[in-house]
Amino acid sequence: MNQQNPKRQRFIEHVQGGNTFAGELSFLRRKYTQDIDGADVVISGIPFDSATTFRPGARLGPQAIRAASVQLAELIGRAFPFGINPVEVLAVADYGDCLLDSGYPQHLVETVEAHARLLISSGALMVTLGGDHFVTYPLLRAHAEKYGPVALVHFDA
């Protein structure tokens, strides 16, 4: 969110409904909530693609991943060969998307980093959906601040 201008932040929240691109979808039909006390895993989208050099669209990634995951939700209890259902063992919550102000891309790093700090401060594992390659930087900064040196496994299409 735009820390420098609270009035603009309220406007963006009003215009975007507080949830940039996700609509009513949640990852694997898990609970959509911003009350993450007690969550083991928190899913959050970073719908940003202004740093892409060729083909934009990564901002739609969180929405598309959630939409596809709804179809997989029915399989969740049967699809794992190791004998446990992860969503029965772990409390998984979908926090929604990080609220980004597209009018001020220079605030992206501080906004995403603050968003990640908030989620990981709860003690939950943060799983991030979508965004172009640049969103990795503020996410790693927030995780390194809490956990020390980090390594990265980056899935790319």
VEXSE-459751 format. One record per residue (C-alpha): residue number from 0; residue in three letters; x, y, z. Coordinates in steps of 0.05 Angstrom, whole numbers, plus 5000, padded with zeros to 4 digits. Example, Ala and Ser with C-alpha at 12.3 -4.5 7.8 and 13.67 -1.06 7.14 Angstrom:
! residues 2
PT  marpa  marro     x     y     z
PT      0    ala  5246  4910  5156
PT      1    ser  5273  4979  5143
//
This chain:
! residues 157
PT  marpa  marro     x     y     z
PT      0    met  5000  5000  5000
PT      1    asn  5021  5071  4990
PT      2    gln  5051  5091  5057
PT      3    gln  5064  5162  5035
PT      4    asn  4993  5182  5020
PT      5    pro  4938  5152  5064
PT      6    lys  4883  5190  5027
PT      7    arg  4904  5158  4961
PT      8    gln  4908  5090  4995
PT      9    arg  4836  5096  5018
PT     10    phe  4816  5115  4947
PT     11    ile  4852  5055  4917
PT     12    glu  4820  5008  4969
PT     13    his  4752  5037  4951
PT     14    val  4762  5033  4875
PT     15    gln  4794  4964  4875
PT     16    gly  4750  4936  4931
PT     17    gly  4812  4920  4971
PT     18    asn  4828  4860  4928
PT     19    thr  4863  4876  4863
PT     20    phe  4850  4819  4815
PT     21    ala  4827  4759  4856
PT     22    gly  4751  4769  4857
PT     23    glu  4716  4717  4899
PT     24    leu  4763  4659  4886
PT     25    ser  4806  4626  4939
PT     26    phe  4863  4577  4931
PT     27    leu  4838  4505  4934
PT     28    arg  4773  4532  4963
PT     29    arg  4807  4546  5028
PT     30    lys  4781  4599  5075
PT     31    tyr  4788  4669  5046
PT     32    thr  4807  4713  5106
PT     33    gln  4854  4766  5130
PT     34    asp  4849  4738  5201
PT     35    ile  4909  4691  5197
PT     36    asp  4918  4677  5271
PT     37    gly  4931  4602  5277
PT     38    ala  4943  4592  5202
PT     39    asp  5000  4546  5184
PT     40    val  5002  4567  5111
PT     41    val  4979  4634  5082
PT     42    ile  4968  4641  5007
PT     43    ser  4974  4711  4978
PT     44    gly  4977  4739  4907
PT     45    ile  5022  4794  4881
PT     46    pro  4987  4817  4817
PT     47    phe  5043  4858  4785
PT     48    asp  5075  4855  4716
PT     49    ser  5100  4926  4702
PT     50    ala  5172  4902  4702
PT     51    thr  5162  4851  4647
PT     52    thr  5202  4861  4584
PT     53    phe  5162  4823  4533
PT     54    arg  5092  4798  4546
PT     55    pro  5050  4826  4604
PT     56    gly  4999  4784  4639
PT     57    ala  5034  4759  4702
PT     58    arg  4989  4806  4742
PT     59    leu  4932  4758  4724
PT     60    gly  4971  4699  4752
PT     61    pro  4941  4698  4822
PT     62    gln  4870  4698  4794
PT     63    ala  4885  4644  4743
PT     64    ile  4921  4599  4793
PT     65    arg  4862  4606  4842
PT     66    ala  4812  4591  4786
PT     67    ala  4850  4528  4766
PT     68    ser  4859  4506  4838
PT     69    val  4784  4506  4849
PT     70    gln  4780  4447  4800
PT     71    leu  4834  4411  4839
PT     72    ala  4802  4422  4907
PT     73    glu  4757  4361  4896
PT     74    leu  4819  4316  4889
PT     75    ile  4856  4342  4950
PT     76    gly  4835  4284  4994
PT     77    arg  4852  4230  4943
PT     78    ala  4911  4256  4903
PT     79    phe  4968  4249  4953
PT     80    pro  5003  4182  4954
PT     81    phe  5035  4192  5022
PT     82    gly  4972  4178  5062
PT     83    ile  4955  4247  5090
PT     84    asn  4912  4304  5066
PT     85    pro  4953  4367  5074
PT     86    val  4893  4413  5083
PT     87    glu  4867  4369  5140
PT     88    val  4935  4371  5175
PT     89    leu  4952  4444  5161
PT     90    ala  4909  4506  5171
PT     91    val  4911  4539  5102
PT     92    ala  4883  4609  5091
PT     93    asp  4879  4651  5028
PT     94    tyr  4895  4723  5049
PT     95    gly  4878  4751  4980
PT     96    asp  4923  4796  4938
PT     97    cys  4972  4848  4960
PT     98    leu  4939  4915  4946
PT     99    leu  4984  4951  4897
PT    100    asp  4977  5023  4873
PT    101    ser  4992  5018  4798
PT    102    gly  4998  5094  4795
PT    103    tyr  5061  5091  4838
PT    104    pro  5104  5032  4816
PT    105    gln  5163  5061  4854
PT    106    his  5128  5040  4919
PT    107    leu  5124  4966  4898
PT    108    val  5185  4943  4937
PT    109    glu  5163  4974  5003
PT    110    thr  5091  4953  4993
PT    111    val  5105  4880  4977
PT    112    glu  5159  4876  5031
PT    113    ala  5111  4904  5084
PT    114    his  5056  4856  5060
PT    115    ala  5103  4797  5066
PT    116    arg  5128  4820  5134
PT    117    leu  5057  4823  5159
PT    118    leu  5041  4752  5136
PT    119    ile  5105  4718  5159
PT    120    ser  5103  4754  5226
PT    121    ser  5042  4711  5241
PT    122    gly  5087  4650  5241
PT    123    ala  5054  4620  5179
PT    124    leu  5090  4596  5117
PT    125    met  5076  4646  5061
PT    126    val  5061  4619  4992
PT    127    thr  5059  4673  4938
PT    128    leu  5022  4669  4872
PT    129    gly  5035  4708  4809
PT    130    gly  5071  4771  4791
PT    131    asp  5131  4781  4746
PT    132    his  5202  4764  4766
PT    133    phe  5213  4830  4802
PT    134    val  5165  4814  4859
PT    135    thr  5214  4761  4883
PT    136    tyr  5262  4815  4908
PT    137    pro  5218  4847  4962
PT    138    leu  5192  4778  4982
PT    139    leu  5263  4753  4993
PT    140    arg  5281  4815  5032
PT    141    ala  5223  4805  5080
PT    142    his  5240  4731  5090
PT    143    ala  5314  4745  5100
PT    144    glu  5297  4797  5152
PT    145    lys  5259  4746  5192
PT    146    tyr  5297  4681  5178
PT    147    gly  5368  4703  5158
PT    148    pro  5400  4679  5093
PT    149    val  5349  4646  5047
PT    150    ala  5351  4602  4985
PT    151    leu  5302  4606  4927
PT    152    val  5264  4555  4886
PT    153    his  5232  4595  4830
PT    154    phe  5180  4563  4784
PT    155    asp  5173  4600  4718
PT    156    ala  5131  4587  4657
//
